[in-house]
Amino acid sequence: QVQLVESGGGLVQPGGSLRLSCAASGSIASIFAMGWYRQAPGKQRELVATILSSGLTNYADSVKGRFTISRDNAKNTVYLQMTSLKPEDTAVYYCNIVVPPSSYWGQGTQVTVSS
């Protein structure tokens, strides 16, 4: 069993910052990829950012230059530093890890950007 525990969501004003964390525990032999996805009301879940075990990162165009993904391999933890937040960033953010051949999801954490 693999468990993901997310933290760091909340309410922030436009232009503000938040840092999300996701710690993985359980039967983890080797994590290939870690990432963050988000789902806004009435919309499909979309990729925000991913980071491979090699350190290679990928970002959605909408967050490039504002969000930074990082990981601590020793702690099996992935972070998402979010800056210059916009109202359109409001969504439930989900952590995802890929431990081949399986994929695991966190429970989600709400991020609300509003004045």
N, CA, C and O of each residue as an XYZ file, in Angstrom:
460
protein
N       0.826     -1.191      0.000
C       0.000      0.000      0.000
C       0.866      1.249      0.000
O       1.885      1.322      0.687
N       0.439      2.224     -0.781
C       1.126      3.514     -0.847
C       0.161      4.596     -0.390
O      -0.986      4.647     -0.834
N       0.626      5.444      0.485
C      -0.198      6.556      0.944
C       0.478      7.873      0.614
O       1.695      8.018      0.736
N      -0.337      8.831      0.194
C       0.135     10.173     -0.091
C      -0.587     11.145      0.824
O      -1.815     11.139      0.907
N       0.177     11.974      1.506
C      -0.415     12.966      2.404
C      -0.023     14.348      1.923
O       1.153     14.712      1.906
N      -1.031     15.109      1.533
C      -0.807     16.451      1.006
C      -1.053     17.491      2.086
O      -1.834     17.278      3.013
N      -0.378     18.607      1.948
C      -0.606     19.722      2.864
C      -0.210     21.025      2.190
O       0.493     21.030      1.179
N      -0.670     22.125      2.764
C      -0.243     23.432      2.291
C      -1.279     24.245      1.539
O      -1.023     25.401      1.203
N      -2.432     23.674      1.268
C      -3.457     24.431      0.564
C      -4.064     25.501      1.459
O      -3.767     25.569      2.652
N      -4.914     26.334      0.875
C      -5.575     27.357      1.651
C      -6.077     28.494      0.798
O      -6.151     28.399     -0.427
N      -6.424     29.581      1.479
C      -6.933     30.784      0.818
C      -5.820     31.820      0.751
O      -5.145     32.091      1.745
N      -5.638     32.392     -0.428
C      -4.588     33.385     -0.613
C      -5.097     34.470     -1.555
O      -5.928     34.207     -2.425
N      -4.600     35.673     -1.378
C      -5.001     36.772     -2.249
C      -4.262     36.693     -3.580
O      -3.171     36.126     -3.651
N      -4.844     37.252     -4.627
C      -4.130     37.305     -5.913
C      -2.755     37.945     -5.743
O      -2.592     38.951     -5.054
N      -1.779     37.326     -6.394
C      -0.397     37.787     -6.267
C       0.362     37.129     -5.138
O       1.576     37.300     -5.023
N      -0.331     36.382     -4.309
C       0.289     35.730     -3.178
C       0.969     34.423     -3.535
O       1.036     34.034     -4.701
N       1.472     33.752     -2.506
C       2.218     32.511     -2.691
C       1.721     31.434     -1.740
O       1.216     31.717     -0.654
N       1.877     30.204     -2.174
C       1.606     29.036     -1.338
C       2.608     27.950     -1.703
O       3.136     27.911     -2.815
N       2.854     27.068     -0.737
C       3.718     25.921     -0.995
C       2.969     24.657     -0.615
O       2.545     24.490      0.529
N       2.811     23.776     -1.579
C       2.173     22.490     -1.341
C       3.245     21.424     -1.112
O       4.324     21.464     -1.703
N       2.917     20.475     -0.240
C       3.802     19.349      0.019
C       3.017     18.054     -0.105
O       1.817     18.015      0.169
N       3.696     17.004     -0.517
C       3.084     15.684     -0.622
C       4.127     14.652     -0.226
O       5.153     14.495     -0.888
N       3.846     13.957      0.863
C       4.755     12.934      1.363
C       4.192     11.552      1.060
O       3.034     11.259      1.359
N       5.019     10.719      0.468
C       4.619      9.361      0.127
C       5.199      8.378      1.133
O       6.343      8.514      1.567
N       4.399      7.395      1.492
C       4.869      6.358      2.403
C       4.262      5.025      2.005
O       3.282      4.967      1.262
N       4.866      3.945      2.516
C       4.344      2.622      2.198
C       5.339      1.819      1.373
O       6.554      1.983      1.484
N       4.781      0.949      0.546
C       5.610      0.035     -0.258
C       6.121      0.752     -1.506
O       5.567      0.609     -2.595
N       7.181      1.519     -1.322
C       7.735      2.301     -2.424
C       9.137      1.807     -2.706
O      10.059      2.031     -1.921
N       9.287      1.139     -3.823
C      10.609      0.644     -4.186
C      11.407      1.743     -4.884
O      12.549      2.036     -4.528
N      10.774      2.332     -5.877
C      11.452      3.374     -6.635
C      10.409      4.236     -7.310
O       9.620      3.759     -8.125
N      10.414      5.512     -6.963
C       9.448      6.434     -7.559
C      10.018      6.964     -8.864
O      11.083      7.581     -8.879
N       9.305      6.720     -9.963
C       9.775      7.187    -11.263
C       9.451      8.659    -11.474
O      10.286      9.437    -11.936
N       8.237      9.020    -11.129
C       7.809     10.396    -11.357
C       6.906     10.854    -10.226
O       6.190     10.057     -9.619
N       6.953     12.144     -9.955
C       6.063     12.773     -8.981
C       5.484     14.011     -9.641
O       6.146     14.663    -10.448
N       4.255     14.328     -9.296
C       3.663     15.472     -9.950
C       2.461     16.028     -9.230
O       1.974     15.483     -8.239
N       2.006     17.138     -9.775
C       0.816     17.812     -9.269
C      -0.162     18.030    -10.417
O       0.220     18.418    -11.521
N      -1.412     17.775    -10.130
C      -2.497     18.015    -11.063
C      -3.533     18.857    -10.325
O      -3.511     18.955     -9.098
N      -4.434     19.460    -11.083
C      -5.484     20.246    -10.429
C      -6.801     20.097    -11.179
O      -6.839     19.801    -12.373
N      -7.867     20.311    -10.438
C      -9.201     20.229    -11.030
C     -10.056     21.357    -10.475
O     -10.328     21.424     -9.277
N     -10.467     22.229    -11.365
C     -11.356     23.324    -11.002
C     -12.798     22.864    -11.176
O     -13.056     21.921    -11.924
N     -13.739     23.511    -10.500
C     -15.145     23.114    -10.617
C     -15.617     23.120    -12.064
O     -15.426     24.102    -12.782
N     -16.223     22.039    -12.483
C     -16.754     21.943    -13.833
C     -15.729     21.686    -14.907
O     -16.058     21.684    -16.093
N     -14.486     21.469    -14.510
C     -13.429     21.241    -15.488
C     -12.760     19.895    -15.256
O     -12.887     19.291    -14.190
N     -12.046     19.441    -16.274
C     -11.318     18.184    -16.149
C     -10.026     18.404    -15.362
O      -9.493     19.511    -15.291
N      -9.553     17.323    -14.782
C      -8.268     17.381    -14.089
C      -7.175     17.639    -15.110
O      -7.171     17.045    -16.188
N      -6.255     18.520    -14.774
C      -5.183     18.868    -15.699
C      -3.822     18.814    -15.012
O      -3.703     18.985    -13.799
N      -2.813     18.572    -15.826
C      -1.453     18.531    -15.320
C      -1.000     19.934    -14.959
O      -1.257     20.892    -15.689
N      -0.315     20.043    -13.814
C       0.303     21.304    -13.416
C       1.810     21.212    -13.624
O       2.405     22.039    -14.315
N       2.416     20.196    -13.017
C       3.866     20.027    -13.139
C       4.250     18.617    -12.742
O       3.602     17.996    -11.899
N       5.317     18.116    -13.362
C       5.853     16.813    -13.001
C       7.361     16.897    -12.884
O       8.000     17.775    -13.464
N       7.916     15.966    -12.123
C       9.367     15.874    -11.992
C       9.752     14.407    -11.963
O       9.205     13.624    -11.187
N      10.705     14.042    -12.821
C      11.166     12.662    -12.897
C      12.258     12.405    -11.854
O      12.779     13.333    -11.235
N      12.583     11.140    -11.679
C      13.644     10.781    -10.748
C      14.979     11.397    -11.164
O      15.863     11.609    -10.335
N      15.110     11.681    -12.462
C      16.340     12.307    -12.969
C      16.411     13.793    -12.638
O      17.466     14.417    -12.748
N      15.259     14.355    -12.227
C      15.192     15.785    -11.964
C      14.573     16.577    -13.098
O      14.332     17.776    -12.961
N      14.312     15.916    -14.217
C      13.710     16.586    -15.357
C      12.295     17.034    -14.991
O      11.516     16.258    -14.436
N      11.971     18.273    -15.301
C      10.666     18.830    -14.955
C       9.856     19.189    -16.187
O      10.392     19.403    -17.275
N       8.554     19.249    -15.983
C       7.629     19.639    -17.046
C       6.520     20.460    -16.411
O       6.019     20.114    -15.342
N       6.134     21.552    -17.070
C       5.114     22.443    -16.524
C       4.033     22.727    -17.552
O       4.290     22.753    -18.755
N       2.828     22.938    -17.062
C       1.777     23.448    -17.926
C       2.138     24.877    -18.312
O       2.730     25.610    -17.519
N       1.782     25.267    -19.525
C       2.107     26.610    -19.987
C       1.543     27.678    -19.055
O       2.148     28.733    -18.866
N       0.398     27.399    -18.484
C      -0.289     28.400    -17.658
C       0.438     28.709    -16.352
O       0.159     29.723    -15.713
N       1.367     27.843    -15.954
C       2.061     28.062    -14.666
C       3.553     28.294    -14.832
O       4.247     28.569    -13.853
N       4.055     28.188    -16.050
C       5.495     28.386    -16.268
C       5.925     29.761    -15.798
O       5.273     30.768    -16.076
N       7.037     29.781    -15.082
C       7.558     31.040    -14.571
C       6.958     31.453    -13.241
O       7.455     32.378    -12.599
N       5.885     30.773    -12.816
C       5.242     31.120    -11.543
C       5.328     29.980    -10.527
O       5.443     30.220     -9.325
N       5.273     28.749    -11.012
C       5.295     27.582    -10.126
C       6.622     26.855    -10.284
O       7.213     26.829    -11.364
N       7.077     26.267     -9.187
C       8.303     25.470     -9.220
C       8.060     24.156     -8.492
O       7.640     24.141     -7.335
N       8.330     23.051     -9.187
C       8.205     21.737     -8.574
C       9.583     21.250     -8.163
O      10.570     21.472     -8.864
N       9.637     20.582     -7.015
C      10.898     20.018     -6.540
C      10.585     18.749     -5.746
O       9.438     18.506     -5.372
N      11.606     17.959     -5.499
C      11.399     16.728     -4.752
C      12.582     16.455     -3.845
O      13.717     16.831     -4.138
N      12.290     15.791     -2.733
C      13.306     15.322     -1.805
C      13.239     13.805     -1.841
O      12.360     13.203     -1.225
N      14.153     13.196     -2.552
C      14.110     11.746     -2.729
C      14.279     11.000     -1.410
O      13.691      9.936     -1.219
N      15.064     11.540     -0.517
C      15.293     10.870      0.766
C      14.016     10.810      1.599
O      13.816      9.888      2.389
N      13.153     11.813      1.409
C      11.907     11.877      2.171
C      10.697     11.446      1.349
O       9.568     11.468      1.839
N      10.934     11.054      0.093
C       9.818     10.691     -0.803
C       8.745     11.779     -0.796
O       7.549     11.504     -0.696
N       9.202     12.999     -0.905
C       8.300     14.151     -0.820
C       8.465     15.041     -2.053
O       9.576     15.271     -2.531
N       7.346     15.525     -2.545
C       7.350     16.455     -3.665
C       6.703     17.759     -3.215
O       5.751     17.759     -2.435
N       7.230     18.862     -3.716
C       6.757     20.186     -3.347
C       6.304     20.944     -4.593
O       6.763     20.686     -5.706
N       5.402     21.873     -4.372
C       5.008     22.787     -5.433
C       4.982     24.190     -4.841
O       4.096     24.536     -4.060
N       5.968     24.984     -5.226
C       6.009     26.377     -4.794
C       5.234     27.199     -5.818
O       5.572     27.218     -7.002
N       4.202     27.869     -5.349
C       3.339     28.637     -6.240
C       3.453     30.118     -5.892
O       3.224     30.512     -4.748
N       3.802     30.925     -6.870
C       3.910     32.368     -6.669
C       3.042     33.093     -7.688
O       2.554     32.495     -8.647
N       2.862     34.377     -7.466
C       2.047     35.201     -8.373
C       0.724     34.524     -8.680
O       0.311     34.453     -9.837
N       0.069     34.032     -7.660
C      -1.162     33.274     -7.850
C      -2.273     34.138     -8.422
O      -2.397     35.322     -8.110
N      -3.081     33.505     -9.273
C      -4.190     34.175     -9.944
C      -5.503     33.492     -9.567
O      -5.496     32.324     -9.176
N      -6.611     34.187     -9.674
C      -7.903     33.543     -9.379
C      -8.123     32.271    -10.194
O      -8.756     31.331     -9.714
N      -7.613     32.234    -11.406
C      -7.799     31.040    -12.235
C      -6.959     29.850    -11.783
O      -7.090     28.756    -12.331
N      -6.104     30.054    -10.795
C      -5.375     28.932    -10.201
C      -6.216     28.202     -9.148
O      -5.812     27.156     -8.639
N      -7.372     28.755     -8.831
C      -8.245     28.129     -7.845
C      -8.683     26.745     -8.313
O      -9.227     26.585     -9.406
N      -8.436     25.754     -7.468
C      -8.746     24.370     -7.820
C      -8.395     23.462     -6.645
O      -7.786     23.889     -5.664
N      -8.792     22.215     -6.773
C      -8.272     21.186     -5.877
C      -7.002     20.635     -6.526
O      -7.006     20.222     -7.686
N      -5.939     20.639     -5.765
C      -4.646     20.180     -6.270
C      -4.380     18.762     -5.752
O      -4.493     18.481     -4.559
N      -4.024     17.888     -6.687
C      -3.784     16.483     -6.368
C      -2.332     16.115     -6.627
O      -1.751     16.469     -7.653
N      -1.771     15.406     -5.681
C      -0.429     14.859     -5.827
C      -0.534     13.504     -6.531
O      -1.490     12.758     -6.318
N       0.443     13.199     -7.359
C       0.485     11.915     -8.052
C       1.907     11.385     -8.059
O       2.855     12.139     -8.280
N       2.058     10.086     -7.818
C       3.368      9.471     -7.978
C       3.229      8.242     -8.863
O       2.204      7.560     -8.848
N       4.271      7.973     -9.630
C       4.314      6.804    -10.495
C       5.406      5.880     -9.989
O       6.593      6.206    -10.003
N       4.959      4.713     -9.541
C       5.868      3.641     -9.144
C       5.531      2.490    -10.067
O       4.625      1.707     -9.786
N       6.260      2.384    -11.172
C       5.878      1.421    -12.206
C       5.591      0.034    -11.657
O       6.365     -0.476    -10.847
N       4.497     -0.587    -12.080
C       3.593     -0.111    -13.121
C       2.357      0.635    -12.614
O       1.369      0.765    -13.337
N       2.413      1.127    -11.365
C       1.225      1.727    -10.768
C       1.353      3.241    -10.631
O       2.445      3.808    -10.654
N       0.176      3.872    -10.487
C       0.084      5.315    -10.272
C      -0.792      5.546     -9.053
O      -1.814      4.881     -8.887
N      -0.401      6.485     -8.197
C      -1.122      6.716     -6.960
C      -1.482      8.201     -6.839
O      -0.750      9.081     -7.291
N      -2.640      8.443     -6.211
C      -3.142      9.806     -6.068
C      -3.360     10.164     -4.604
O      -3.742      9.326     -3.787
N      -3.107     11.428     -4.297
C      -3.446     11.938     -2.983
C      -4.917     12.298     -2.915
O      -5.652     12.175     -3.895
N      -5.335     12.748     -1.734
C      -6.751     13.039     -1.521
C      -7.143     14.427     -2.036
O      -8.329     14.734     -2.158
N      -6.165     15.245     -2.331
C      -6.434     16.579     -2.842
C      -6.402     17.631     -1.752
O      -6.778     17.377     -0.608
N      -5.947     18.815     -2.126
C      -5.931     19.944     -1.204
C      -6.460     21.181     -1.941
O      -6.067     21.454     -3.075
N      -7.339     21.911     -1.293
C      -7.987     23.044     -1.938
C      -7.075     24.261     -1.922
O      -6.502     24.616     -0.892
N      -6.952     24.888     -3.075
C      -6.268     26.178     -3.199
C      -7.283     27.176     -3.737
O      -7.856     26.973     -4.808
N      -7.502     28.245     -2.998
C      -8.439     29.285     -3.406
C      -7.718     30.617     -3.467
O      -7.127     31.065     -2.484
N      -7.772     31.243     -4.634
C      -7.127     32.535     -4.837
C      -8.237     33.575     -5.008
O      -8.937     33.601     -6.020
N      -8.375     34.416     -4.008
C      -9.473     35.381     -4.021
C      -9.161     36.544     -3.098
O      -8.492     36.393     -2.076
N      -9.662     37.705     -3.483
C      -9.500     38.880     -2.627
C     -10.713     39.035     -1.722
O     -10.771     39.969     -0.922
